[in-house]
Amino acid sequence: MTDPKSKITEISAQKRKNRVNIYVDGKFFAGIDNNILVKYNLYKGKEVDRDKLNAILYEEEKFKAKDYAYNLISYRMRTEKEMTERMERKGYNPRIIKEVVKDLEGLGLIDDEKFAEMWVKERIKIHPRSNFILVQELFRKGIDIELAKRVVERIVDTDVRRKMIQQLIEKAEKRYKNEDREKRKRLILSYLSRRGFSYEEISKYKIG
């Protein structure tokens, strides 16, 4: 037995641009984007079954989910994990989340490797850290651990690492310039250690 047909009895424009309200059998059904209206060729008097109505609702939720994702990306690039978690917190359908993330990956708007490269370059420029800490921070953001290691090793070569350590030493020396020599050295060593650099590595540089 087939589902009984319903009929679109009214389509009216919303105050919001490019959106309309759909009425089915004289009752409000949903507000949808104009793109969905065109995709399903909806018009007043068109007969629609239950499957078509469910498909329209699904498409509308996906449209909202994608719009939300684009808004997040407009502020900064996101990892796949970050995007998925943010959309889950908004309560979107898990299937829709996967589809939206896949669509954005296809467009190059979600790219974990590119994210990791940009993030590491910015991080070592503003807040220098050891390779180990950089990898751990990327991992917490959802980057695969092996990918994180490859990206960090590629960007933070020996020369970059040397410059980072020297930069941190100079910054620490200014911070603790009023301390006596021995205390200043201990404080500088502690300062670099908290940023993931080992004593063995730090000791190669002139401190204090």
Beta strands, then each sheet from edge to edge (+ up, - down):
strand 1: 6-13
strand 2: 19-24
strand 3: 27-33
strand 4: 47-48
sheet 1: 3+ 2- 1+ 4-
end
